[in-house]
Amino acid sequence: MPRSRELFTDAKKVIPSGVNSPVRFFTPYPFFTKKSDGAYIWDEEGNRYIDYCNGYGALLLGHRRKEILKAVSEQLKQGTLFCTPTRAEIELSKLICANFTSIDKVRLVNTGGEATMTAIRLARGFTKKKKIIKFEGCYHGSHDSVLVKAGSGSAHNGISVSDGGLEEVSKNTLVVQYNNSEDLEDTIRKNKDVAGVIVEPILANMGLILPEKNFLQDLRKITKQHDIPLIFDEVVTGFRVSPGGAQQHFGIKPDITTLGKALGNGFTIAAVGGKKEIMDMLSPGGKVYQASTFAGNPISVAAAICSIKELNKIKDKIYSKLERYNVRFTRALDDIANDLNIPHQINFTSSMFQIFFTNKPVTDYSSSKNADSKKFQKMFRVLLKNGIFIAPSQFEVVFLSDAHTQRDLNKTLDSYSLALKSVKN
Ligand SMILES: Cc1ncc(COP(=O)(O)O)c(C=O)c1O
């Protein structure tokens, strides 16, 4: 890809490492994207890829969904930024509250990281306590409180606590093992100063790791017993796993929820919502400060309203279709890897999956880290060469979208077959 190589050389002169988010980099250089549509993305040379990176899960309805483009085009005629309240913000907030029964009130923000930062501040403000408990491998954004033994790009790049992050902050973040509620209970017992527990209900930042039976129920029980707010970070799972997120899927009500990604289907928007008594602590009514110029901007709000309405309209079809595609695909992938005698694990649920090159089940941070990442990188490269774009790390997830067709998946399986053969050699 000479054009992308040239652009990368140029980019590095003015952009640190040539990318605006670390997960976008891969060796020797990432491809540069020119356009996207539906299930596809095209690089600067004109190569087309079937896209399973999918805006890291944001594009549940696919690239350039026509209903969303129409809603945004209509809004463009009315204005792009008002910094005053709008009727549309009420409509969107009501839609979010209707879909997520644990949410009485919601504040709109721009990114998932901003949402988790606010959720944690709210938990601290509400309890007047300091410490936060998070789970190994869960990724909640790139702010100090949560960038401790986090997944995603920080695990990929071997960063457990970031340089420049304050030890005074990270020491107030206690880290426990995912899928281990005894570890959580022990940690709470030993620490009287816990303000909140934050978790990805389905861990989608160490590859894909599913909560084991009763893990989430236990979290709810333990946090209730100790009067500690439970924060579900549904930035990935919100709207993707069901219209009401993982909490609807598992039948658990957290105290605070963060949303992002699929909320705006490719437009910049996120949200933090929860119980009225917690949310009312936000400024100006309360004393927990949170603010942003672009929060609730009319373009993103229009996109999010349309995304939720569209999802609610097609919910009886989309979730079962994507799950069916996923089950069929991962079964076939498993057969191919078995035929080739490649030690592997495939974790999947709803519209997400990941393959790990290991013979041990992947249930937490260390089992995911122990999988063979070199084999994964090899597979990634062959997939790319054969027109398939997945996120370039085993600590990410393969995302299906409503735009993927059975034909796309058949072609994808052929490419995976070639990629697995190369892994074996
Ligand atoms: C579960 C989860 N929470 C929070 C975030 C941070 O979101 P953003 O990148 O929009 O700040 C991410 C990003 O991948 C995520 O996966």
The ligand as a MOL file (V3000), in Angstrom:
LIG
                    3D

  0  0  0     0  0            999 V3000
M  V30 BEGIN CTAB
M  V30 COUNTS 16 16 0 0 0
M  V30 BEGIN ATOM
M  V30 1 C -16.2020 -0.2820 27.7790 0
M  V30 2 C -15.6320 1.0460 27.3720 0
M  V30 3 N -15.7720 2.1010 28.1710 0
M  V30 4 C -15.2860 3.3110 27.8570 0
M  V30 5 C -14.5990 3.4930 26.6860 0
M  V30 6 C -14.0470 4.8480 26.3330 0
M  V30 7 O -14.8230 5.3910 25.3230 0
M  V30 8 P -14.2130 6.5610 24.3860 0
M  V30 9 O -13.1560 5.9390 23.5590 0
M  V30 10 O -15.4250 7.0260 23.6040 0
M  V30 11 O -13.7060 7.6050 25.3230 0
M  V30 12 C -14.4220 2.4330 25.8090 0
M  V30 13 C -13.6850 2.6020 24.5450 0
M  V30 14 O -13.3710 1.6960 23.8250 0
M  V30 15 C -14.9420 1.1660 26.1630 0
M  V30 16 O -14.7750 0.0930 25.3660 0
M  V30 END ATOM
M  V30 BEGIN BOND
M  V30 1 1 1 2
M  V30 2 1 2 3
M  V30 3 2 2 15
M  V30 4 2 3 4
M  V30 5 1 4 5
M  V30 6 1 5 6
M  V30 7 2 5 12
M  V30 8 1 6 7
M  V30 9 1 7 8
M  V30 10 2 8 9
M  V30 11 1 8 10
M  V30 12 1 8 11
M  V30 13 1 12 13
M  V30 14 1 12 15
M  V30 15 2 13 14
M  V30 16 1 15 16
M  V30 END BOND
M  V30 END CTAB
M  END
